[in-house]
Amino acid sequence: MIKTVNITELKPYEAQPYKVLMDESMNELAESISENGLFSPVVVRPHKDGGYEILSGHRRVQACNLAGIEDIPIEIRELNDDNAAIFLVDSNLHRENILPSEKAFAYKLKLEAMKRQGKRMDLTSRQFVGKLESANIIGVDVAESGRQIQRYIRLTNLITPILDLVDQKQIALNAAVELSYLSAKQQAETFKAIKYEQTAPSISQAKRIRKFADNNKLLPEVIEAILQEEKPEKLKLNFDNGKIRRYFPKNYSQRQMEDTIMRLLENWYKRRNKNMER
């Protein structure tokens, strides 16, 4: 069902895993909506306290608010809590530049909803499947392995300052996964050392930090000593920006081009490994 409602009737999804950033792209979206209107309706469901809960379109609603637009077209879906969570995750996962923290909480939200549903998730006769099997099912839609899905979900155990460093690409995903096994206090001490030493742990350093934590021997001076170790020099590649730019749309940012190149390299790497295994 599609109809138009006042923006005040729309409420954000309580466990929304995607960030609505007030950045340049938000201003551009608000300007576009102001000039051209909102082409696609915001997908919602009836809210238990009246009004409607947003399932898809949090950024568009915020942009409409900035643009001073009060009446918004909505598409109403009758979904229970678990189906609403799965719909929200799936309707946003394919957009570009999703942060690791967004993937982490989105995958966790969907996995928990799938587990609560208690439905057959595979082609066997079992009613319930394990965490890895469920993660594999999630991974099919986003071209990621079940193990990778689980790695992202581990990030939800990180304290916010460290998770922010992951989003900022200062800490690698696998290194962050190792740190996620530390207690909140140990993570806080690690973050303090990272800021003091002005360096992030490599994967091997993160593994050693975790090992000390597992043996109840992780002291602040141990973390600092590990971070002070000299890291191998990173490979640096220089490309002519003009040569690369011609392969991308004119409106692509530097980050969008970098993310696209990394996805292409990852796909090439996976295909190469498959061919070598044959």
ChimeraX attribute file (.defattr): number of C-alpha atoms within 10 A of each C-alpha:
attribute: neighborCount
match mode: 1-to-1
recipient: residues
	/A:1	8
	/A:2	13
	/A:3	11
	/A:4	13
	/A:5	15
	/A:6	13
	/A:7	20
	/A:8	12
	/A:9	14
	/A:10	22
	/A:11	19
	/A:12	16
	/A:13	19
	/A:14	8
	/A:15	10
	/A:16	19
	/A:17	19
	/A:18	20
	/A:19	12
	/A:20	13
	/A:21	10
	/A:22	12
	/A:23	8
	/A:24	9
	/A:25	11
	/A:26	17
	/A:27	15
	/A:28	12
	/A:29	19
	/A:30	25
	/A:31	16
	/A:32	15
	/A:33	19
	/A:34	16
	/A:35	10
	/A:36	9
	/A:37	14
	/A:38	19
	/A:39	8
	/A:40	12
	/A:41	18
	/A:42	22
	/A:43	22
	/A:44	26
	/A:45	22
	/A:46	16
	/A:47	15
	/A:48	8
	/A:49	7
	/A:50	10
	/A:51	17
	/A:52	23
	/A:53	22
	/A:54	26
	/A:55	25
	/A:56	24
	/A:57	19
	/A:58	21
	/A:59	18
	/A:60	20
	/A:61	23
	/A:62	20
	/A:63	25
	/A:64	23
	/A:65	15
	/A:66	17
	/A:67	18
	/A:68	13
	/A:69	18
	/A:70	13
	/A:71	15
	/A:72	21
	/A:73	17
	/A:74	24
	/A:75	17
	/A:76	19
	/A:77	15
	/A:78	11
	/A:79	13
	/A:80	9
	/A:81	11
	/A:82	18
	/A:83	15
	/A:84	22
	/A:85	22
	/A:86	19
	/A:87	16
	/A:88	24
	/A:89	24
	/A:90	17
	/A:91	13
	/A:92	18
	/A:93	17
	/A:94	11
	/A:95	7
	/A:96	10
	/A:97	12
	/A:98	15
	/A:99	15
	/A:100	20
	/A:101	22
	/A:102	23
	/A:103	21
	/A:104	21
	/A:105	21
	/A:106	25
	/A:107	25
	/A:108	22
	/A:109	20
	/A:110	23
	/A:111	23
	/A:112	15
	/A:113	17
	/A:114	23
	/A:115	17
	/A:116	10
	/A:117	13
	/A:118	11
	/A:119	12
	/A:120	14
	/A:121	18
	/A:122	14
	/A:123	7
	/A:124	9
	/A:125	8
	/A:126	10
	/A:127	11
	/A:128	17
	/A:129	17
	/A:130	10
	/A:131	15
	/A:132	15
	/A:133	15
	/A:134	21
	/A:135	24
	/A:136	20
	/A:137	19
	/A:138	20
	/A:139	18
	/A:140	11
	/A:141	11
	/A:142	12
	/A:143	11
	/A:144	14
	/A:145	16
	/A:146	19
	/A:147	15
	/A:148	17
	/A:149	23
	/A:150	21
	/A:151	18
	/A:152	24
	/A:153	24
	/A:154	20
	/A:155	28
	/A:156	21
	/A:157	19
	/A:158	23
	/A:159	18
	/A:160	14
	/A:161	12
	/A:162	23
	/A:163	21
	/A:164	16
	/A:165	15
	/A:166	20
	/A:167	16
	/A:168	12
	/A:169	12
	/A:170	16
	/A:171	21
	/A:172	16
	/A:173	20
	/A:174	18
	/A:175	19
	/A:176	27
	/A:177	24
	/A:178	22
	/A:179	29
	/A:180	24
	/A:181	18
	/A:182	22
	/A:183	14
	/A:184	14
	/A:185	10
	/A:186	20
	/A:187	20
	/A:188	17
	/A:189	17
	/A:190	26
	/A:191	18
	/A:192	17
	/A:193	23
	/A:194	18
	/A:195	10
	/A:196	11
	/A:197	13
	/A:198	10
	/A:199	13
	/A:200	22
	/A:201	25
	/A:202	19
	/A:203	18
	/A:204	13
	/A:205	19
	/A:206	24
	/A:207	18
	/A:208	19
	/A:209	25
	/A:210	23
	/A:211	16
	/A:212	16
	/A:213	17
	/A:214	12
	/A:215	8
	/A:216	9
	/A:217	12
	/A:218	19
	/A:219	15
	/A:220	13
	/A:221	11
	/A:222	16
	/A:223	24
	/A:224	18
	/A:225	12
	/A:226	17
	/A:227	23
	/A:228	16
	/A:229	10
	/A:230	7
	/A:231	10
	/A:232	7
	/A:233	6
	/A:234	6
	/A:235	5
	/A:236	5
	/A:237	5
	/A:238	5
	/A:239	7
	/A:240	7
	/A:241	9
	/A:242	8
	/A:243	8
	/A:244	11
	/A:245	14
	/A:246	9
	/A:247	9
	/A:248	12
	/A:249	9
	/A:250	8
	/A:251	7
	/A:252	11
	/A:253	12
	/A:254	10
	/A:255	10
	/A:256	14
	/A:257	16
	/A:258	12
	/A:259	15
	/A:260	14
	/A:261	13
	/A:262	12
	/A:263	12
	/A:264	12
	/A:265	12
	/A:266	12
	/A:267	13
	/A:268	12
	/A:269	12
	/A:270	12
	/A:271	12
	/A:272	11
	/A:273	11
	/A:274	10
	/A:275	9
	/A:276	8
	/A:277	7
	/A:278	5
